[in-house]
């Protein structure tokens, strides 16, 4: 669960371009396939773009992506452990 650790007042006019870019990055993450080498490179660029963004929505997305990867890694590692017994 995402915890607010700071003030997330971000909806000002000067930040609208940052919010627009965040929306584009999140839309690409949702809609792309990332099945081939070039698409996986794009995935990395999208994640880096989100992680460097000052937008609170982007920070929330990175936190949730990190949580997802933690759960996925734990699942796959336990699967490997079961296979090597």
Chimera marker file (.cmm) of the C-alpha trace (Angstrom):
<marker_set name="trace">
<marker id="1" x="0.000" y="0.000" z="0.000" r="1" g="1" b="0" radius="0.5"/>
<marker id="2" x="1.284" y="3.455" z="-0.907" r="1" g="1" b="0" radius="0.5"/>
<marker id="3" x="1.868" y="5.754" z="2.070" r="1" g="1" b="0" radius="0.5"/>
<marker id="4" x="1.900" y="9.529" z="1.676" r="1" g="1" b="0" radius="0.5"/>
<marker id="5" x="5.194" y="10.751" z="3.063" r="1" g="1" b="0" radius="0.5"/>
<marker id="6" x="5.051" y="14.288" z="1.722" r="1" g="1" b="0" radius="0.5"/>
<marker id="7" x="2.648" y="16.937" z="0.491" r="1" g="1" b="0" radius="0.5"/>
<marker id="8" x="1.324" y="15.916" z="-2.913" r="1" g="1" b="0" radius="0.5"/>
<marker id="9" x="-0.054" y="19.262" z="-4.050" r="1" g="1" b="0" radius="0.5"/>
<marker id="10" x="1.086" y="19.158" z="-7.659" r="1" g="1" b="0" radius="0.5"/>
<marker id="11" x="-1.769" y="20.449" z="-9.809" r="1" g="1" b="0" radius="0.5"/>
<marker id="12" x="-0.343" y="23.824" z="-10.765" r="1" g="1" b="0" radius="0.5"/>
<marker id="13" x="-0.030" y="25.226" z="-14.258" r="1" g="1" b="0" radius="0.5"/>
<marker id="14" x="3.775" y="24.999" z="-14.343" r="1" g="1" b="0" radius="0.5"/>
<marker id="15" x="3.570" y="21.278" z="-13.588" r="1" g="1" b="0" radius="0.5"/>
<marker id="16" x="1.024" y="20.443" z="-16.286" r="1" g="1" b="0" radius="0.5"/>
<marker id="17" x="3.783" y="19.441" z="-18.754" r="1" g="1" b="0" radius="0.5"/>
<marker id="18" x="5.284" y="17.077" z="-16.192" r="1" g="1" b="0" radius="0.5"/>
<marker id="19" x="1.848" y="15.560" z="-15.508" r="1" g="1" b="0" radius="0.5"/>
<marker id="20" x="1.272" y="15.187" z="-19.270" r="1" g="1" b="0" radius="0.5"/>
<marker id="21" x="4.594" y="13.338" z="-19.664" r="1" g="1" b="0" radius="0.5"/>
<marker id="22" x="3.744" y="11.089" z="-16.696" r="1" g="1" b="0" radius="0.5"/>
<marker id="23" x="0.425" y="10.236" z="-18.333" r="1" g="1" b="0" radius="0.5"/>
<marker id="24" x="2.191" y="9.374" z="-21.607" r="1" g="1" b="0" radius="0.5"/>
<marker id="25" x="4.693" y="7.117" z="-19.798" r="1" g="1" b="0" radius="0.5"/>
<marker id="26" x="1.979" y="5.295" z="-17.855" r="1" g="1" b="0" radius="0.5"/>
<marker id="27" x="-0.135" y="4.861" z="-20.992" r="1" g="1" b="0" radius="0.5"/>
<marker id="28" x="2.834" y="3.346" z="-22.824" r="1" g="1" b="0" radius="0.5"/>
<marker id="29" x="3.494" y="0.964" z="-19.929" r="1" g="1" b="0" radius="0.5"/>
<marker id="30" x="-0.135" y="-0.124" z="-20.051" r="1" g="1" b="0" radius="0.5"/>
<marker id="31" x="-0.427" y="-0.520" z="-23.819" r="1" g="1" b="0" radius="0.5"/>
<marker id="32" x="2.940" y="-1.868" z="-25.002" r="1" g="1" b="0" radius="0.5"/>
<marker id="33" x="3.908" y="-5.517" z="-25.318" r="1" g="1" b="0" radius="0.5"/>
<marker id="34" x="7.672" y="-5.465" z="-24.496" r="1" g="1" b="0" radius="0.5"/>
<marker id="35" x="8.172" y="-8.847" z="-26.132" r="1" g="1" b="0" radius="0.5"/>
<marker id="36" x="11.276" y="-8.172" z="-28.212" r="1" g="1" b="0" radius="0.5"/>
<marker id="37" x="14.685" y="-6.661" z="-27.500" r="1" g="1" b="0" radius="0.5"/>
<marker id="38" x="13.863" y="-3.130" z="-28.667" r="1" g="1" b="0" radius="0.5"/>
<marker id="39" x="10.592" y="-3.079" z="-26.754" r="1" g="1" b="0" radius="0.5"/>
<marker id="40" x="12.378" y="-4.195" z="-23.572" r="1" g="1" b="0" radius="0.5"/>
<marker id="41" x="14.805" y="-1.286" z="-24.014" r="1" g="1" b="0" radius="0.5"/>
<marker id="42" x="11.789" y="1.001" z="-24.291" r="1" g="1" b="0" radius="0.5"/>
<marker id="43" x="10.413" y="-0.505" z="-21.076" r="1" g="1" b="0" radius="0.5"/>
<marker id="44" x="13.619" y="0.419" z="-19.243" r="1" g="1" b="0" radius="0.5"/>
<marker id="45" x="13.465" y="3.977" z="-20.603" r="1" g="1" b="0" radius="0.5"/>
<marker id="46" x="9.847" y="4.311" z="-19.472" r="1" g="1" b="0" radius="0.5"/>
<marker id="47" x="10.692" y="3.111" z="-15.964" r="1" g="1" b="0" radius="0.5"/>
<marker id="48" x="13.656" y="5.485" z="-15.746" r="1" g="1" b="0" radius="0.5"/>
<marker id="49" x="11.483" y="8.347" z="-16.982" r="1" g="1" b="0" radius="0.5"/>
<marker id="50" x="8.949" y="7.660" z="-14.259" r="1" g="1" b="0" radius="0.5"/>
<marker id="51" x="11.571" y="7.273" z="-11.559" r="1" g="1" b="0" radius="0.5"/>
<marker id="52" x="13.155" y="10.639" z="-12.386" r="1" g="1" b="0" radius="0.5"/>
<marker id="53" x="9.867" y="12.525" z="-12.574" r="1" g="1" b="0" radius="0.5"/>
<marker id="54" x="8.964" y="14.985" z="-9.813" r="1" g="1" b="0" radius="0.5"/>
<marker id="55" x="5.275" y="14.103" z="-10.273" r="1" g="1" b="0" radius="0.5"/>
<marker id="56" x="3.742" y="12.388" z="-7.199" r="1" g="1" b="0" radius="0.5"/>
<marker id="57" x="1.727" y="10.097" z="-9.484" r="1" g="1" b="0" radius="0.5"/>
<marker id="58" x="4.980" y="8.903" z="-11.080" r="1" g="1" b="0" radius="0.5"/>
<marker id="59" x="6.494" y="8.233" z="-7.654" r="1" g="1" b="0" radius="0.5"/>
<marker id="60" x="3.383" y="6.276" z="-6.689" r="1" g="1" b="0" radius="0.5"/>
<marker id="61" x="3.656" y="4.260" z="-9.916" r="1" g="1" b="0" radius="0.5"/>
<marker id="62" x="7.315" y="3.433" z="-9.232" r="1" g="1" b="0" radius="0.5"/>
<marker id="63" x="6.453" y="2.325" z="-5.687" r="1" g="1" b="0" radius="0.5"/>
<marker id="64" x="3.705" y="0.020" z="-6.962" r="1" g="1" b="0" radius="0.5"/>
<marker id="65" x="5.918" y="-1.351" z="-9.765" r="1" g="1" b="0" radius="0.5"/>
<marker id="66" x="8.582" y="-2.093" z="-7.147" r="1" g="1" b="0" radius="0.5"/>
<marker id="67" x="6.025" y="-3.888" z="-4.975" r="1" g="1" b="0" radius="0.5"/>
<marker id="68" x="4.903" y="-5.924" z="-7.984" r="1" g="1" b="0" radius="0.5"/>
<marker id="69" x="8.477" y="-6.930" z="-8.869" r="1" g="1" b="0" radius="0.5"/>
<marker id="70" x="9.120" y="-7.934" z="-5.249" r="1" g="1" b="0" radius="0.5"/>
<marker id="71" x="6.079" y="-10.207" z="-5.262" r="1" g="1" b="0" radius="0.5"/>
<marker id="72" x="6.990" y="-11.630" z="-8.671" r="1" g="1" b="0" radius="0.5"/>
<marker id="73" x="10.591" y="-12.300" z="-7.656" r="1" g="1" b="0" radius="0.5"/>
<marker id="74" x="9.494" y="-14.026" z="-4.445" r="1" g="1" b="0" radius="0.5"/>
<marker id="75" x="7.116" y="-16.238" z="-6.412" r="1" g="1" b="0" radius="0.5"/>
<marker id="76" x="9.718" y="-17.171" z="-9.028" r="1" g="1" b="0" radius="0.5"/>
<marker id="77" x="12.439" y="-17.778" z="-6.447" r="1" g="1" b="0" radius="0.5"/>
<marker id="78" x="10.201" y="-20.152" z="-4.506" r="1" g="1" b="0" radius="0.5"/>
<marker id="79" x="9.413" y="-21.927" z="-7.779" r="1" g="1" b="0" radius="0.5"/>
<marker id="80" x="13.145" y="-22.328" z="-8.471" r="1" g="1" b="0" radius="0.5"/>
<marker id="81" x="13.690" y="-23.584" z="-4.931" r="1" g="1" b="0" radius="0.5"/>
<marker id="82" x="10.962" y="-26.205" z="-5.403" r="1" g="1" b="0" radius="0.5"/>
<marker id="83" x="12.447" y="-27.354" z="-8.708" r="1" g="1" b="0" radius="0.5"/>
<marker id="84" x="15.945" y="-27.777" z="-7.261" r="1" g="1" b="0" radius="0.5"/>
<marker id="85" x="14.876" y="-29.975" z="-4.339" r="1" g="1" b="0" radius="0.5"/>
<link id1="1" id2="2" r="1" g="1" b="0" radius="0.2"/>
<link id1="2" id2="3" r="1" g="1" b="0" radius="0.2"/>
<link id1="3" id2="4" r="1" g="1" b="0" radius="0.2"/>
<link id1="4" id2="5" r="1" g="1" b="0" radius="0.2"/>
<link id1="5" id2="6" r="1" g="1" b="0" radius="0.2"/>
<link id1="6" id2="7" r="1" g="1" b="0" radius="0.2"/>
<link id1="7" id2="8" r="1" g="1" b="0" radius="0.2"/>
<link id1="8" id2="9" r="1" g="1" b="0" radius="0.2"/>
<link id1="9" id2="10" r="1" g="1" b="0" radius="0.2"/>
<link id1="10" id2="11" r="1" g="1" b="0" radius="0.2"/>
<link id1="11" id2="12" r="1" g="1" b="0" radius="0.2"/>
<link id1="12" id2="13" r="1" g="1" b="0" radius="0.2"/>
<link id1="13" id2="14" r="1" g="1" b="0" radius="0.2"/>
<link id1="14" id2="15" r="1" g="1" b="0" radius="0.2"/>
<link id1="15" id2="16" r="1" g="1" b="0" radius="0.2"/>
<link id1="16" id2="17" r="1" g="1" b="0" radius="0.2"/>
<link id1="17" id2="18" r="1" g="1" b="0" radius="0.2"/>
<link id1="18" id2="19" r="1" g="1" b="0" radius="0.2"/>
<link id1="19" id2="20" r="1" g="1" b="0" radius="0.2"/>
<link id1="20" id2="21" r="1" g="1" b="0" radius="0.2"/>
<link id1="21" id2="22" r="1" g="1" b="0" radius="0.2"/>
<link id1="22" id2="23" r="1" g="1" b="0" radius="0.2"/>
<link id1="23" id2="24" r="1" g="1" b="0" radius="0.2"/>
<link id1="24" id2="25" r="1" g="1" b="0" radius="0.2"/>
<link id1="25" id2="26" r="1" g="1" b="0" radius="0.2"/>
<link id1="26" id2="27" r="1" g="1" b="0" radius="0.2"/>
<link id1="27" id2="28" r="1" g="1" b="0" radius="0.2"/>
<link id1="28" id2="29" r="1" g="1" b="0" radius="0.2"/>
<link id1="29" id2="30" r="1" g="1" b="0" radius="0.2"/>
<link id1="30" id2="31" r="1" g="1" b="0" radius="0.2"/>
<link id1="31" id2="32" r="1" g="1" b="0" radius="0.2"/>
<link id1="32" id2="33" r="1" g="1" b="0" radius="0.2"/>
<link id1="33" id2="34" r="1" g="1" b="0" radius="0.2"/>
<link id1="34" id2="35" r="1" g="1" b="0" radius="0.2"/>
<link id1="35" id2="36" r="1" g="1" b="0" radius="0.2"/>
<link id1="36" id2="37" r="1" g="1" b="0" radius="0.2"/>
<link id1="37" id2="38" r="1" g="1" b="0" radius="0.2"/>
<link id1="38" id2="39" r="1" g="1" b="0" radius="0.2"/>
<link id1="39" id2="40" r="1" g="1" b="0" radius="0.2"/>
<link id1="40" id2="41" r="1" g="1" b="0" radius="0.2"/>
<link id1="41" id2="42" r="1" g="1" b="0" radius="0.2"/>
<link id1="42" id2="43" r="1" g="1" b="0" radius="0.2"/>
<link id1="43" id2="44" r="1" g="1" b="0" radius="0.2"/>
<link id1="44" id2="45" r="1" g="1" b="0" radius="0.2"/>
<link id1="45" id2="46" r="1" g="1" b="0" radius="0.2"/>
<link id1="46" id2="47" r="1" g="1" b="0" radius="0.2"/>
<link id1="47" id2="48" r="1" g="1" b="0" radius="0.2"/>
<link id1="48" id2="49" r="1" g="1" b="0" radius="0.2"/>
<link id1="49" id2="50" r="1" g="1" b="0" radius="0.2"/>
<link id1="50" id2="51" r="1" g="1" b="0" radius="0.2"/>
<link id1="51" id2="52" r="1" g="1" b="0" radius="0.2"/>
<link id1="52" id2="53" r="1" g="1" b="0" radius="0.2"/>
<link id1="53" id2="54" r="1" g="1" b="0" radius="0.2"/>
<link id1="54" id2="55" r="1" g="1" b="0" radius="0.2"/>
<link id1="55" id2="56" r="1" g="1" b="0" radius="0.2"/>
<link id1="56" id2="57" r="1" g="1" b="0" radius="0.2"/>
<link id1="57" id2="58" r="1" g="1" b="0" radius="0.2"/>
<link id1="58" id2="59" r="1" g="1" b="0" radius="0.2"/>
<link id1="59" id2="60" r="1" g="1" b="0" radius="0.2"/>
<link id1="60" id2="61" r="1" g="1" b="0" radius="0.2"/>
<link id1="61" id2="62" r="1" g="1" b="0" radius="0.2"/>
<link id1="62" id2="63" r="1" g="1" b="0" radius="0.2"/>
<link id1="63" id2="64" r="1" g="1" b="0" radius="0.2"/>
<link id1="64" id2="65" r="1" g="1" b="0" radius="0.2"/>
<link id1="65" id2="66" r="1" g="1" b="0" radius="0.2"/>
<link id1="66" id2="67" r="1" g="1" b="0" radius="0.2"/>
<link id1="67" id2="68" r="1" g="1" b="0" radius="0.2"/>
<link id1="68" id2="69" r="1" g="1" b="0" radius="0.2"/>
<link id1="69" id2="70" r="1" g="1" b="0" radius="0.2"/>
<link id1="70" id2="71" r="1" g="1" b="0" radius="0.2"/>
<link id1="71" id2="72" r="1" g="1" b="0" radius="0.2"/>
<link id1="72" id2="73" r="1" g="1" b="0" radius="0.2"/>
<link id1="73" id2="74" r="1" g="1" b="0" radius="0.2"/>
<link id1="74" id2="75" r="1" g="1" b="0" radius="0.2"/>
<link id1="75" id2="76" r="1" g="1" b="0" radius="0.2"/>
<link id1="76" id2="77" r="1" g="1" b="0" radius="0.2"/>
<link id1="77" id2="78" r="1" g="1" b="0" radius="0.2"/>
<link id1="78" id2="79" r="1" g="1" b="0" radius="0.2"/>
<link id1="79" id2="80" r="1" g="1" b="0" radius="0.2"/>
<link id1="80" id2="81" r="1" g="1" b="0" radius="0.2"/>
<link id1="81" id2="82" r="1" g="1" b="0" radius="0.2"/>
<link id1="82" id2="83" r="1" g="1" b="0" radius="0.2"/>
<link id1="83" id2="84" r="1" g="1" b="0" radius="0.2"/>
<link id1="84" id2="85" r="1" g="1" b="0" radius="0.2"/>
</marker_set>
